[in-house]
């Protein structure tokens, strides 16, 4: 399977599969974000998810895929640092500002920086039409954040700190997307990088969550959190694994842009499943985001 995926990388067949994987990743990431939205502290939720990721990934990494060579092991070490920084940044952002504000800011800034990074590191170059698509997508996502912001009860100091962390998170999305794309391309077997990535990057947040739980005065109901963590781990494999495989098969920038249509899917989940109001303005902005993704895909 790994050899076949490597063989179609850079071909038209690989491009079609990369598009499907990026869109699948977008839907999964929207579900992942909705799962993190709830009554539980974001540190505890992420800790539960990562604990399950370690448990589920261990047998795959240890027994089902080839072990990483020295280069892949070194790259995995870098991934641990980068993703730990991203996870901490997101938890800090969610602590200070509302999910509906933080999520669009992170997802809106991420693809723009990723496209620039992909140009610098992989020699990918977008056409003028594709840049127009990036502007539509990122602009629509950030306008969604502003729209959501207008409906929040504001604590200005907390909001400023939350937005600062959200912008940092967006930059780190670009960093990890570019870095992971490089890592999976350097690995002889892409599934080796994926399995070991999920295994070795999953030990940090459970430790932080446990330490945080010990300092909390409120008694925690463990059962629902455990099941939430399991669901999140399964979704993470689809979301993060899908986009990493897409960057292995085709252009990093295009995969990153398509993945950020997750904002549209997140709004649809909020509308149809969580019972949130959308309204005509949000619908227009969602259409703008989707249009941007189409322009990027068709304008190459």
C-alpha positions in Angstrom: 0.0 0.0 0.0 2.8 2.4 0.9 4.7 1.6 -2.2 1.6 2.2 -4.4 1.0 5.6 -2.7 4.6 6.6 -3.3 4.3 5.5 -7.0 1.3 7.8 -7.7 2.6 10.8 -6.0 2.8 13.7 -8.4 0.5 12.1 -11.0 -3.0 13.0 -11.9 -4.3 10.0 -10.0 -2.4 11.1 -7.0 -3.8 14.6 -7.3 -7.4 13.3 -7.4 -6.8 11.2 -4.3 -5.1 14.1 -2.5 -8.1 16.3 -3.2 -10.4 13.6 -1.7 -8.2 13.1 1.3 -8.0 16.9 2.0 -11.8 17.2 1.9 -12.2 14.2 4.0 -9.7 15.7 6.5 -11.7 19.0 6.5 -14.9 17.2 7.4 -13.1 15.2 10.1 -11.4 18.3 11.5 -14.8 20.1 11.8 -16.1 17.2 13.8 -12.9 17.2 15.9 -13.4 20.9 16.7 -17.0 20.4 17.6 -15.9 17.5 19.9 -13.6 19.9 21.8 -16.4 22.4 22.3 -18.3 21.5 25.4 -18.3 21.5 29.2 -14.9 20.0 29.7 -11.7 22.0 30.2 -9.8 22.1 26.8 -6.6 20.7 28.5 -8.5 17.7 29.8 -10.3 17.1 26.5 -7.0 17.2 24.6 -5.4 15.0 27.2 -8.1 12.3 26.9 -7.8 12.4 23.1 -4.0 12.1 23.1 -4.1 9.3 25.7 -6.3 7.3 23.3 -4.1 8.2 20.4 -1.1 6.6 22.2 -3.1 3.5 23.0 -4.5 3.0 19.5 -1.4 3.9 17.6 1.0 1.8 19.7 0.2 -1.6 18.1 0.2 -0.1 14.6 3.6 1.6 15.1 5.2 -1.3 16.9 4.0 -4.3 15.0 2.2 -3.4 11.7 4.5 -0.8 9.9 8.3 -0.8 9.3 10.2 1.0 12.1 11.5 4.4 11.3 15.0 4.9 10.0 17.4 7.4 11.6 16.2 10.3 9.4 12.6 9.6 10.1 13.3 9.3 13.8 15.0 12.6 13.9 12.1 14.3 12.0 9.6 12.7 14.5 11.6 14.3 17.3 11.0 17.7 15.7 7.3 17.0 15.2 7.0 16.3 18.9 8.2 19.8 19.7 6.1 21.6 17.0 2.9 19.8 17.8 3.3 20.3 21.5 3.7 24.0 21.0 0.5 24.0 18.8 -1.6 22.0 21.3 -0.6 24.3 24.2 -1.2 27.4 22.1 -4.7 26.2 21.2 -5.6 25.3 24.8 -4.5 28.8 25.9 -6.5 30.4 23.1 -9.7 28.4 24.1 -9.2 29.4 27.7 -9.3 33.1 26.9 -11.7 33.5 23.9 -14.8 31.7 22.6 -14.4 28.7 20.3 -16.4 30.4 17.5 -13.9 33.3 17.5 -10.6 31.3 18.0 -11.3 28.5 15.5 -11.9 30.8 12.4 -8.9 33.0 13.3 -6.6 29.9 13.5 -8.0 28.3 10.3 -8.0 31.6 8.4 -4.4 32.5 9.0 -3.0 28.9 8.6 -3.5 28.4 4.8 -2.2 31.8 3.9 1.1 31.2 5.7 1.3 27.6 4.5 1.0 28.6 0.9 3.9 31.1 1.4 6.0 28.4 3.2 5.3 25.8 0.5 6.6 28.2 -2.1 9.8 28.7 -0.1 10.5 25.1 0.9 8.9 23.0 -1.9 9.1 25.3 -4.9 5.3 25.4 -5.3 3.9 28.5 -7.0 0.3 29.5 -7.1 -1.2 31.3 -10.1 -2.8 34.7 -9.8 -6.2 33.0 -9.9 -5.2 30.6 -7.1 -4.1 33.6 -5.0 -7.5 35.1 -5.5 -9.0 31.9 -4.2 -6.7 32.0 -1.1 -7.8 35.6 -0.5 -11.5 34.5 -0.7 -11.0 31.5 1.6 -8.9 33.2 4.2 -10.9 36.4 4.0 -14.2 34.6 4.4 -12.9 32.6 7.4 -11.6 35.7 9.2 -14.8 37.6 8.5 -16.7 34.7 10.1 -14.5 35.3 13.2 -15.5 39.0 13.2 -19.1 38.1 12.8 -19.0 35.7 15.7 -17.0 38.3 17.7 -19.8 40.8 17.4 -22.2 38.4 19.2 -19.9 37.7 22.2 -20.0 39.3 25.6 -16.6 40.9 25.6 -13.9 40.8 28.2 -11.4 42.9 26.2 -8.3 41.9 28.0 -9.1 38.2 27.7 -10.2 38.6 24.1 -6.9 40.3 23.1 -4.9 37.5 24.8 -7.1 34.9 23.2 -6.7 36.4 19.7 -3.0 36.7 20.1 -2.8 33.0 21.0 -5.1 32.2 18.1 -2.9 34.0 15.6 0.1 32.2 17.0 -1.9 29.0 16.5 -2.5 29.9 12.9 1.2 30.4 12.3 1.9 27.0 14.0 -0.6 25.3 11.7 1.5 26.5 8.8 4.7 25.4 10.5 3.4 21.9 11.3 1.7 21.4 7.9 4.9 22.3 6.1 7.1 20.3 8.5 4.9 17.2 8.4 4.8 17.3 4.6 8.5 17.3 4.5 8.7 14.5 7.1 6.3 12.2 5.3 8.1 12.8 2.0 11.4 11.8 3.6 10.1 8.6 5.1 10.6 5.5 2.9 7.1 4.3 3.9 4.4 7.1 4.5 2.5 4.8 6.9 5.6 4.5 9.1 5.7 8.3 9.6 1.9 8.5 10.2 1.8 5.7 12.8 4.8 6.7 14.7 3.8 10.4 14.5 0.5 9.7 16.2 2.3 7.5 18.8 5.2 9.7 19.8 3.4 13.0 19.8 0.6 11.7 22.1 2.4 11.6 25.5 2.6 15.2 26.4 -1.0 16.4 26.8 -2.2 13.5 29.0 0.6 14.3 31.5 -0.4 18.0 31.5 -4.1 17.1 31.8 -3.4 14.9 34.8 -1.4 17.6 36.6 -4.2 20.1 35.8 -6.9 17.8 37.1 -5.1 17.4 40.4 -5.2 21.1 40.9 -8.9 21.4 40.1 -11.4 21.7 43.0 -14.4 20.4 41.0 -14.9 16.6 40.9 -14.6 15.4 37.3 -17.0 12.9 35.8 -14.5 10.6 34.0 -16.8 8.4 31.9 -18.0 10.9 29.2 -14.6 12.4 28.9 -13.1 8.9 28.2 -15.6 8.3 25.4 -15.1 11.8 24.1 -11.3 11.1 24.0 -11.8 7.8 22.1 -14.0 9.5 19.5 -11.5 12.4 19.1 -8.6 10.0 18.6 -10.4 8.1 15.8 -11.3 11.4 14.2 -7.7 12.7 14.6 -6.4 9.8 12.6 -8.7 10.7 9.7 -8.2 14.5 10.0 -4.4 14.8 10.5 -3.6 11.6 8.7 -5.7 12.5 5.7 -4.1 15.9 5.2 -0.6 14.6 5.7 -1.1 11.9 3.1 -2.6 14.5 0.8 0.6 16.6 1.1 2.6 13.4 0.2 0.6 12.9 -3.0 0.3 16.4 -4.3 0.9 20.1 -3.6 1.2 21.1 0.1 -0.4 24.5 -0.4 -3.5 23.1 -2.2 -4.1 20.5 0.4 -3.8 23.1 3.2 -6.3 25.4 1.5 -8.8 22.6 0.9 -8.5 21.4 4.4 -9.6 24.8 5.8 -13.0 24.3 4.3 -13.4 22.6 7.7 -14.8 26.0 8.8 -17.8 25.5 6.5 -18.3 22.0 7.7 -18.0 23.2 11.3 -20.7 25.8 10.7 -22.9 23.2 9.2 -22.4 20.8 12.1 -23.3 23.7 14.5 -26.4 24.5 12.4 -27.8 21.0 11.8 -26.5 19.1 14.9 -25.8 21.5 17.6 -28.8 23.7 16.8 -26.8 26.9 16.5 -28.2 29.9 14.4 -26.4 30.6 11.1 -28.2 33.4 9.4 -27.8 34.9 5.9 -24.5 36.7 6.6 -22.8 33.5 7.8 -24.2 31.6 4.8 -22.7 34.2 2.5 -19.4 34.0 4.2 -19.5 30.2 4.1 -20.2 30.3 0.4 -17.2 32.7 0.0 -14.9 30.2 1.8 -16.2 27.3 -0.4 -15.8 29.5 -3.5 -12.2 30.2 -2.6 -11.4 26.5 -2.3 -12.9 25.8 -5.7 -10.9 28.7 -7.3 -7.7 27.3 -5.8 -8.4 23.8 -7.0 -9.5 24.9 -10.5 -7.1 27.7 -11.0 -3.9 25.7 -11.0 
